[in-house]
Amino acid sequence: MKEWWLQVGLLGVPLLAVYLHIPTPQLSPALHSWKSSGSFFTYKDLNIFYRDSSGAVGSSDVVVLLHGFPTSSYDWSKIWEGLTQRFHRVIALDFLGFGFSDKPRPHGYSIFEQATIVEGLLRHLGLRHQRINLLSHDYGDTVAQELLHSFEWFPDTTVAVFLQIPFFPGLGQFLGPTLSPPRQNFGISNSFPNNFSFSVLQYINQRKKHRERWVGALMSTSVPLHLIYGPLDPVNPHPEFLQLYRKVLPMSTVSVLDDHISHYPQLEDPTGFLNAYLNFINSF
């Protein structure tokens, strides 16, 4: 028996060494193009990737896109061109620890820091006093909620923040536990060590700890809110989630997409998603 375990150990050590030194996969042409059209800014000596595209002539509107977990700004690629036809500037970043942005470890990843990075990016782009529209998904929803909570960061009370939130953090406390399948990475896939994944996943505990702060931000804001919902979303089951959302946030408007749309509506149904979002934006 001891010899058997010894053989397994002798085999496992070199295999582990090979695994840890597997080179990063080559970027697809689409991802290479995405990266090439972007830039980086520095946050505390860390590089944060972002894209900033000029769009519609005659419009002064700016939209900032906040991606989900465990993906990247590439989540917005299928609606990017459509957004540039409506907005003067379309901006998206890879949060720290995601996509092309730096992934420091060990590091205490937090929603508060990600919100600070968004603020830093807007300051870097000279948009400190610009009216901003936020379009967020999943992990990015919580960052948007923290920005809403820190509403005084924005220049005045006329600022409009628009949320697309297929995942509504905090309401799970009311719905109870649900089974969620493993999430498919539609953004940039990397092989992260387990300790890195766990450090990024701390946002789940932060949602629970600060639920009152972040759900309260939605309940108390005067900013227009909008939900674009895929009924097949396993994270937010239908119809319970939608019923509760409307009960908790009766002032929010809602767009429900086709029955087969799930957790990534901007990728699964980019046309339907974009139409829903622009109908909301153009209603003001």
C-alpha positions in Angstrom: 0.0 0.0 0.0 2.8 2.4 0.9 4.5 1.7 -2.4 1.2 2.5 -4.3 0.9 5.9 -2.6 4.6 6.6 -3.3 4.1 5.9 -7.0 1.0 8.2 -7.1 3.0 10.9 -5.4 6.0 10.5 -7.7 3.6 10.8 -10.7 1.5 13.6 -9.2 4.4 16.0 -8.5 5.6 16.3 -12.1 2.0 16.5 -13.4 1.3 19.4 -10.9 4.5 21.1 -12.0 3.4 20.8 -15.7 -0.1 22.1 -14.8 1.2 25.2 -13.0 3.5 26.1 -15.9 0.9 25.7 -18.7 1.2 28.8 -20.8 -1.7 31.2 -21.2 -3.9 30.2 -24.1 -3.5 32.2 -27.3 -6.2 34.9 -27.8 -8.8 34.4 -30.4 -8.8 37.0 -33.3 -11.9 38.6 -31.7 -10.3 38.9 -28.3 -7.1 40.2 -29.8 -9.0 42.8 -31.6 -10.9 43.7 -28.5 -7.7 44.2 -26.5 -6.0 46.1 -29.3 -8.8 48.6 -29.4 -8.6 49.3 -25.7 -6.2 51.1 -23.3 -5.0 50.8 -19.7 -5.0 53.2 -16.8 -3.2 52.9 -13.5 -4.9 52.3 -10.2 -2.4 52.0 -7.3 0.3 50.7 -9.6 -2.1 48.2 -11.1 -3.1 48.2 -14.8 -6.9 48.3 -15.5 -8.0 47.6 -19.0 -10.8 49.7 -20.6 -12.4 50.5 -23.9 -13.7 54.0 -24.8 -15.4 54.4 -28.1 -16.8 57.6 -29.5 -20.2 57.2 -31.0 -23.3 59.1 -32.0 -22.8 62.6 -33.3 -24.9 65.3 -31.6 -25.4 63.2 -28.4 -23.7 64.1 -25.1 -24.8 60.9 -23.4 -22.2 58.5 -21.9 -22.8 54.9 -20.9 -20.5 52.9 -18.7 -20.8 49.1 -18.8 -20.0 47.0 -15.8 -19.5 43.3 -16.5 -20.3 40.2 -14.4 -18.6 37.3 -12.8 -16.4 35.5 -13.9 -16.1 37.3 -17.3 -14.9 40.6 -18.7 -15.9 43.6 -20.7 -16.0 41.3 -23.8 -19.5 40.4 -22.5 -20.7 43.6 -24.2 -19.1 43.0 -27.6 -22.4 42.0 -29.3 -24.2 45.2 -28.4 -21.2 47.5 -28.6 -21.8 48.8 -32.1 -25.5 49.3 -31.3 -24.7 51.4 -28.3 -22.3 53.6 -30.2 -25.1 54.5 -32.5 -27.0 56.0 -29.6 -24.4 57.2 -27.1 -21.7 59.8 -27.5 -19.3 57.6 -25.6 -19.4 53.9 -24.7 -17.0 52.9 -22.0 -16.3 49.5 -20.4 -13.6 48.2 -18.1 -12.3 44.9 -16.9 -12.6 44.9 -13.1 -9.4 44.3 -11.2 -8.9 40.5 -11.3 -10.8 40.0 -14.5 -10.1 40.0 -18.2 -7.0 42.0 -19.3 -6.7 43.9 -16.0 -4.1 42.9 -13.5 -4.8 40.0 -11.1 -2.7 40.6 -8.0 -2.5 37.9 -5.4 -2.7 37.8 -2.5 -5.2 40.6 -2.7 -8.3 41.6 -0.7 -10.7 42.0 -3.6 -13.8 44.0 -2.7 -16.9 45.6 -4.3 -15.9 48.9 -2.6 -12.5 48.9 -4.4 -14.1 48.0 -7.7 -16.5 51.0 -7.3 -13.5 53.2 -6.5 -11.8 52.0 -9.7 -14.8 52.9 -11.8 -14.7 56.4 -10.2 -11.0 56.5 -11.0 -11.6 55.6 -14.6 -14.2 58.3 -15.0 -11.8 60.8 -13.5 -9.1 59.6 -15.7 -11.3 60.1 -18.8 -12.3 63.6 -17.7 -15.9 62.6 -16.9 -15.9 63.7 -13.3 -18.7 66.2 -13.9 -20.5 64.3 -16.7 -23.9 62.7 -16.5 -23.4 59.0 -16.5 -25.6 56.1 -17.4 -24.7 52.7 -15.9 -25.5 49.4 -17.6 -24.6 46.5 -15.3 -24.8 42.8 -15.1 -24.3 40.3 -12.3 -21.1 41.2 -10.3 -21.3 44.6 -11.9 -24.8 45.1 -10.4 -23.3 45.2 -6.9 -20.6 47.7 -8.0 -23.4 49.9 -9.5 -25.3 49.6 -6.2 -22.3 50.9 -4.3 -22.0 53.8 -6.8 -25.7 54.5 -6.1 -25.1 54.4 -2.4 -22.3 56.9 -2.9 -24.5 59.1 -5.0 -22.8 62.2 -3.7 -19.8 61.3 -5.8 -21.7 62.4 -8.8 -21.9 66.2 -9.6 -25.6 66.8 -9.0 -29.0 65.2 -8.4 -29.9 65.2 -12.1 -27.6 62.3 -12.8 -29.4 59.3 -14.2 -28.1 55.8 -13.6 -29.8 53.0 -15.5 -29.4 49.4 -14.3 -29.8 46.2 -16.2 -29.8 43.6 -13.5 -30.6 40.0 -14.5 -29.0 39.2 -11.1 -30.4 41.2 -8.2 -28.0 40.8 -5.3 -29.6 40.6 -1.9 -33.0 39.4 -2.9 -31.7 35.8 -2.6 -32.0 36.4 1.1 -35.8 36.5 0.7 -36.0 33.7 -1.9 -33.8 31.3 0.0 -31.1 29.1 -1.5 -31.3 28.2 -5.1 -29.3 25.8 -7.2 -27.2 27.5 -9.8 -25.3 25.6 -12.5 -21.6 26.3 -13.1 -21.3 29.6 -15.0 -19.9 29.5 -18.5 -17.2 32.0 -19.2 -18.3 34.0 -22.2 -15.5 36.5 -21.6 -11.8 35.8 -21.2 -10.9 32.4 -19.8 -7.9 32.0 -17.6 -6.7 29.2 -15.4 -6.7 30.8 -12.0 -5.2 29.1 -8.9 -7.8 28.2 -6.4 -6.7 30.7 -3.8 -7.1 33.5 -6.4 -10.7 32.3 -7.3 -11.6 32.2 -3.6 -10.3 35.8 -3.1 -12.4 37.1 -6.0 -15.4 35.1 -4.8 -15.5 37.0 -1.5 -18.0 39.3 -3.2 -20.7 36.7 -2.3 -20.0 37.2 1.4 -19.8 40.9 0.9 -23.2 40.9 -0.7 -24.6 39.1 2.4 -22.8 41.4 4.8 -23.8 44.6 3.1 -27.2 43.6 1.8 -29.0 46.3 3.7 -26.6 48.9 2.3 -26.9 47.8 -1.4 -30.5 46.7 -1.6 -31.3 49.9 0.4 -29.5 51.9 -2.3 -32.0 50.6 -4.9 -35.0 51.1 -2.7 -34.2 54.7 -1.7 -32.8 56.1 -4.9 -34.5 58.7 -7.1 -32.5 57.5 -10.1 -34.6 55.7 -12.8 -34.1 51.9 -12.6 -34.8 49.3 -15.2 -34.5 45.5 -15.2 -34.0 43.4 -18.3 -34.8 39.9 -17.4 -34.3 36.5 -19.0 -37.1 34.1 -17.7 -34.8 31.1 -18.0 -32.2 32.6 -15.6 -31.3 29.8 -13.1 -29.8 32.3 -10.7 -33.0 34.3 -10.4 -35.9 31.8 -10.9 -39.0 32.7 -12.7 -41.7 33.8 -11.7 -40.7 34.1 -8.0 -37.8 36.5 -8.6 -39.8 38.8 -10.9 -42.7 38.9 -8.5 -40.4 39.8 -5.6 -38.5 42.4 -7.6 -41.7 44.2 -8.5 -42.8 44.1 -4.9 -39.5 45.5 -3.5 -38.9 48.0 -6.3 -42.3 49.1 -7.6 -40.8 52.2 -9.1 -38.5 50.3 -11.4 -39.6 49.4 -15.0 -39.1 45.9 -16.3 -38.4 44.3 -19.7 -39.0 40.5 -20.0 -37.2 38.8 -22.9 -38.2 35.6 -24.7 -38.8 32.5 -22.6 -35.6 30.8 -23.7 -33.3 33.7 -22.6 -31.2 33.0 -19.5 -28.5 34.7 -17.4 -26.5 36.4 -20.2 -29.2 38.2 -22.2 -26.7 40.6 -23.9 -25.0 37.6 -25.4 -28.0 35.2 -25.9 -30.3 37.8 -27.5 -28.3 41.0 -28.2 -31.0 42.4 -30.5 -33.8 42.0 -28.0 -31.6 43.2 -25.1 -30.5 46.3 -27.0 -34.0 47.1 -28.1 -35.2 46.8 -24.5 -32.4 49.0 -23.2 -32.7 51.7 -25.8 -36.5 51.8 -25.4 -36.0 52.6 -21.7 -33.3 55.2 -22.4 -35.3 56.9 -25.1 -38.3 57.2 -22.8 -36.7 60.1 -21.0 
